[in-house]
């Protein structure tokens, strides 16, 4: 039997998939997990293309958007923009 590592990027096929995946990561509240989830989405769309759109080197994106990464706010917003997404602020439920 041959096994392969699971990569969620291979299963994010629709916009709804991407939004649900990122929403679940955001709900967890762990910044490292959020950064990694954004990296998974970027890989699903093509990291080279995201790097070109953001003006950030591909390797720097891989590092910033990993479990050990810590992306700057400018990197985060550039990646979200390249993906056609934005952050929205809402008041927490009481």
C-alpha positions as CSV (number, residue, x, y, z in Angstrom):
1,X,0.0,0.0,0.0
2,X,1.3,3.4,-0.9
3,X,0.2,6.4,1.1
4,X,0.5,10.1,0.5
5,X,0.4,13.0,2.8
6,X,-2.9,14.8,3.1
7,X,-2.9,18.3,1.6
8,X,-6.1,20.3,2.1
9,X,-5.0,22.5,-0.9
10,X,-6.0,19.7,-3.2
11,X,-9.6,19.8,-2.0
12,X,-10.3,23.5,-2.0
13,X,-12.1,23.6,-5.3
14,X,-14.8,26.2,-4.9
15,X,-15.1,29.7,-3.4
16,X,-17.4,28.2,-0.8
17,X,-14.7,25.6,0.1
18,X,-12.2,28.4,0.6
19,X,-14.5,30.6,2.7
20,X,-15.5,27.7,4.9
21,X,-11.9,26.6,5.4
22,X,-10.7,30.1,6.3
23,X,-13.7,30.8,8.5
24,X,-13.1,27.6,10.5
25,X,-9.4,28.6,10.9
26,X,-10.4,32.1,12.1
27,X,-12.9,30.8,14.6
28,X,-10.2,28.8,16.3
29,X,-8.4,32.0,17.1
30,X,-4.8,30.6,16.8
31,X,-2.7,33.1,14.7
32,X,-0.4,30.3,13.5
33,X,-3.3,28.2,12.3
34,X,-4.8,31.1,10.5
35,X,-1.6,31.9,8.8
36,X,-1.2,28.3,7.8
37,X,-4.8,28.1,6.5
38,X,-4.2,31.2,4.4
39,X,-1.0,29.5,3.0
40,X,-3.1,26.4,2.1
41,X,-5.5,28.5,0.2
42,X,-2.7,30.4,-1.5
43,X,-1.2,27.0,-2.5
44,X,-4.5,25.9,-3.8
45,X,-4.6,28.9,-6.1
46,X,-0.9,28.7,-7.1
47,X,1.7,30.2,-4.8
48,X,3.7,31.6,-7.8
49,X,0.7,33.5,-9.0
50,X,-0.1,34.8,-5.5
51,X,3.6,35.9,-5.2
52,X,3.4,37.8,-8.5
53,X,0.1,39.5,-7.5
54,X,1.4,40.5,-4.1
55,X,5.0,41.5,-5.0
56,X,6.2,39.2,-2.2
57,X,8.8,36.5,-3.1
58,X,7.3,33.0,-3.3
59,X,9.7,31.6,-0.7
60,X,8.9,34.4,1.7
61,X,5.2,33.7,1.3
62,X,5.7,30.0,2.0
63,X,7.6,31.0,5.2
64,X,5.1,33.7,6.4
65,X,2.1,31.5,5.7
66,X,3.2,28.4,7.6
67,X,2.5,27.1,11.1
68,X,5.7,28.8,12.2
69,X,5.3,31.9,10.2
70,X,4.2,35.3,11.4
71,X,3.0,37.3,8.4
72,X,3.0,41.1,8.7
73,X,-0.3,42.9,8.3
74,X,0.8,44.1,4.9
75,X,1.6,40.6,3.8
76,X,-1.7,39.3,5.1
77,X,-3.7,42.1,3.4
78,X,-1.8,41.7,0.1
79,X,-2.5,37.9,0.1
80,X,-6.1,38.4,0.9
81,X,-6.4,41.0,-1.9
82,X,-4.7,38.7,-4.3
83,X,-7.3,36.0,-3.4
84,X,-10.1,38.5,-3.8
85,X,-10.9,38.4,-0.1
86,X,-11.0,40.9,2.7
87,X,-11.2,41.0,6.5
88,X,-14.4,42.3,8.1
89,X,-14.6,43.4,11.7
90,X,-17.7,42.5,13.7
91,X,-18.6,42.8,17.3
92,X,-18.4,39.4,19.1
93,X,-21.6,37.8,20.2
94,X,-22.2,38.4,23.9
